[in-house]
Amino acid sequence: MLKRRTVLQGALASALLAGCSSEDKPAGPARTKDNPFGVVADRPLEVVVSEEYGGFGAPQYRAKHAQAAVTVTPTKQLRDLLQSRFAAGSPPDVVLNTGAKALTVSRLVADGHLTDLGPLLNAPSWENKDAPVKDVLLPGLLDSGRYDGTLRSLNYLVDVYGLWYSARLFQQRDWDVPRTWPELLALGAEMKAAGLGPFTYAGVHPYYVFEAVMTLAVKTGGHDVAKRIDNLEDGAWKDPSLTRAITAFGELARRGLIATGSAELDHTGSQTRLIQSKAGLLPCGNWLENEMKPVIPEGFGLTMFGLPPLDASPALPRGVHVTPTAPLLVPAKGPNEPGGVEYLRAMLSKEVAGQVTRETNRLTVVRGAADGQELGTALRSARDLLTAAGDQAIGWYFADWYPELGKAAGQLTGQFLAGAFRADEWTARIQAAADRVKQDESVTKYHRD
């Protein structure tokens, strides 16, 4: 938690809100490696954050721009606080946009409210003037913030997905982490014989298990599988890799390797079943430890491994699903736009990113920021998978771009695992849902390269 909380107060808030408009901003100083965006030394900077770690860059900013007053306002009511300010042309200079009351980034982009963050990537990194910012970031994690090829938001945190297990239980039972899908099936049989439900998932929220199916498909067929789906290409859901992946999960159900009652569990119920060692494996992201920390037994050894490939020749053998999240935004009409971009540069320093990991138990997009820290088994295993993945990190965007299609994919996956229809019907039904989105002229379409 942030220990240095600064809240806007009366006169200061009024002064900031009445500050320079984008039309009458005075020209800044010359741009140099020390000041790549031409920040005016004494111009105030207003930062509004939905999570307090979003304010961790303030000390670094003040260290370089000592004359500037930096104000950090934490709030869980972003939309209520800022929507009218964006509409009036008086937004803050930086926003960390998360939570139930987050602003809709695509709408801000469409209305021209967000600055182009491309120059940030080519600017000198905070600690090394000879290395651009883009070189200190993990590869392949910026695309989710691009709109029509322009970077408008910078997703700061990284969620890594995989299969979770108890290292202590595996050691006690002399079980090895499976490296192939046949080994996973064999392990499941051993777990079943030992009285465990081998595999459980949140059936009430079936997108969790769909995520694993999708990951396995892209791991099998390569990045183009996800790109074609995201781009609503004809027949994308009938790719053989998707059919193989859903068939493999159907085999888990056919062999009785899915824990009884999983279809009725919510995310807390499925996670509890794993923590109580009533199930051996659970697909989930690396927020699991933070959610369940109060009830994880000492010595449990919560650990993640990547989905094992279906055969010996996957397109992405190191592939794991990675989702960048927690977007940082710089409003184009903020009174201190150069300062806003400079603040993001500070947030992307190893010092700040390392502090975020220490205090939130989350990973960031900054390469190596978690190295050398004392991490528990859960975060360490997620970090190791993320590092090993490199350019094989798997991602897709259709569920965010077209929420109803994402919902349909999850629901149909849950119905398939319950035996409602065959694998080829699963692909046909999701393809039909995608076709409806593609044909609906009222839905804004997006494209990824």
Order of alpha helices (4+ residues) and beta strands (2+ residues): alpha-beta-alpha-beta-alpha-beta-alpha-alpha-beta-beta-beta-alpha-alpha-beta-alpha-alpha-alpha-alpha-beta-alpha-beta-beta-alpha-alpha-beta-alpha-alpha-alpha-alpha
